Amino acid sequence: MPPVQIQIIIFAVIAAVVLFQLYNVLGKKVGRQPEEDARSKPVATPTATAPDQPAGRPHVLDAVTLASIAGLKARDPAFDPLRFLEGARQAHETIVRAYAAGDRDTLKPLLTPTVMASFEAGIAARETRGETEVAEFLHPARADLEQASAEENRATAKVRFLAELRNTVTSPDAAAGPQIEERRVAELWTFERTLGASDPNWVLARTEPAAA
């Protein structure tokens, strides 16, 4: 066989070997593929929130709080802390607005007699001065469950509220114009109800300042 043909055969064999090696490399998937990334990512699941709770504002209960409500859960297995917190937040806004407006009819079923008497005194003093007031929430208030317990036939729950309010007070002196104040309020509200009673609603039993 002529030397030229031998060289051609040798070159053909070398080319075949190179092509085979290239196929082994290029024919394989190198690195992480998009479908592998998709499989490796956890599937997003909705965050558990209370009924009607705005998305993105879930209530978070830490281990200490969960331990503190164990006694109440033992006495009242139907107690749902997330549902309670949403109801407490709504009650908080209703009570704040009703107190500013002097709406006694709205306040009465939501407060204990002691708290109602205190609120009544504040409303009466404002009426004596001839003032009217409007309370607005600049943002939905934050509500955190601090503690819940049961003693004898009474259940109590403490909720820490953090709210940004705008209060507009109008006095009889029209020349002065309305007085507008925006403030950040942190309070600890204690709610209570009677276990086993036909009325399942909680009422406000105490308010006190809290750390912001």
N, C-alpha and C positions, 0 to 999 in steps of 0.2 A: 504494500500500500504506500502510495507516495507520501512524503513528509507533510505536504500541504494538507492532505485529507486527514492525516493523524492530528494535526494542529486544530483543524475545524472540529473534529470529534471531541478533543480535549476541551476546547472553548464551550462546546454545547453542553458537556457534562458539568463544567463549572457554572455555567449560566443556570442550568437546571437546579443545581444545589443552592445557588444564591436565591433563586425565585422561591424555592421550597422554604428556605429560612425566612424570607420576607413574608410569605404567607403565614407562617407560624406566628410571626410577631404582629403583623397588621390585621390578621384575621381574628385575633383575640381582642376582647374588650379590655382596655387598659384603664386603671383607676376606677373610681366610683361612677356608675352610670346613673342617669336621671331616674330610671325606674327603681334602682336600688335605693336612691335617696328618698324616693316617695314611700318605699316600703319601710324604711328605717324611721321616718317621722311618725310621732304618735298622732293618732286621729284626734282632732279637736272635739271636745265634748262641751255642751253647755254648762256654765257654772250654776250650781244649785243656789237658787235665790228664793226668797219668800214670795208668795203669790202677789202679783202686781208690783213686785220690786223692780225698779228701773234697771235695765241691763247695764252691767258695768259697775254697779254699786252693791255688790253682795255683802251680806252680813257675815263676818268671820268670828267664829267662836273658838277661843283657844282652849287648851287642855284644862287650865285652871277654872275657866267659866263652866265648861262642861262638867267638871267635878262638882262645882258649887250648885248646879241645878239637879244633881242626882237625887237629892232628897225629895225635891218637888216632883220629879219624874216618877219616883217610887209611889208617891201618894196620888199623883195624877198622871197616869201613863199617856193621856191624850195631849199633854202639854207639848206644844211645838214651839221651840224657842224662836225659830225664824218667822213663823206666822205671828207670834206674839210681838216680836220686834217691829214688824211692819205695821201692826195695829197700834203699837205704842207711838210710832213715828207719826202716824196719821192723827192720833189723839193729841199729840204734842202740838201739831200745827193748828188743829181745831181749837184747842184750849187757849193758845197764845192769841190767836185772832179774836176769839170770843171775848177774852178778858179785855183786850184793847177796845173792842166795840161796845163793851158793857152788856153783852148778850147773856143775861142770867139764865134764860131758858135753856140755852145750849150748854152752859157750864154745869148746871145743877146735877144732871145724871152722870157726869164724868168725874165728879169730885166727891170726896168724903165731906161730911158736914163741917168738919174743922177747917179744911182747906177752902170750902165754899164761903165760910164766914170771913176768912182772911181776904179772899178775893172780893167779896162783897164790900168790905171796908175800903179797899183800894178803889173800886168802881164808884162808890158813894162819894169819896173824897174828890175824885176827878169831876164828878157831876156837880158837886158844890162849887168848884172853881169855874164851872161852865165850859170845861174843855171837852173836846172830842179827840179820839185817837184812832189811828189806823196802823196795823202792824202788817208788814209784808216780809216774806222770806225771799232773800236774794238768791238763795240756792236751797235745794232740799236739805233738810237738817240731817246730820249724821247721828245715828242711834247705835249705841253699843250696850249690850247686856252685861252688867257688872256682877249681878248675883240674883239668884232666885231660890227661894226656900219655902218650906211649909212648917208651920207650928200650930199644933192642935187643928182647928178647922180653918185656919187662915193661911192663904198663900200670899207671899210678897215677892216683888221683883224690882230690882233697881236698874234703871237705864240712864246712861250718861248721854246727854244730848249736846251736840256742838252745832250752833246755828249762826247764820249771818242775817241780821234783821235790819229793816228800815222802819223806824217809827216816825209817823207824822202826827204832830199834836197841834190842834187848832184851838186857840183861846178866844174869849169874847172880844179881845182887842184886835179888831180886824186889821188895824194899821200895822201891827207887828208882823202879820202874815204867819203862815204855818211854820212850826219849828220841826225841822227834819234832822233826824239823827240815825246814822248807820253804826251798828255795833256788832261785835262778835260775842256771843253768849255761850258759856259752858255751864251746864246745870246737871245735877243728879236728881232724877225724879223717882220716887218710890210709888209703885202701884200695888194694889192689893185686891183680893177678892175672897169670897167665902167658898171653901171647897164643898162640893156637893150641893150647892145652891142651884135653884132653877135658873138664875141669871148668871150666865158664864162671863159677863163683862167685868173687866178690871176698872178700878177707879183710882184717881190720883190721891195719894194719902200724904205726900210730903214733897217739898221742893227745897233744894239747897244748892249753893254755889259749888262748882267743881273746877278742877284745874283745867286750863285750856290746853 
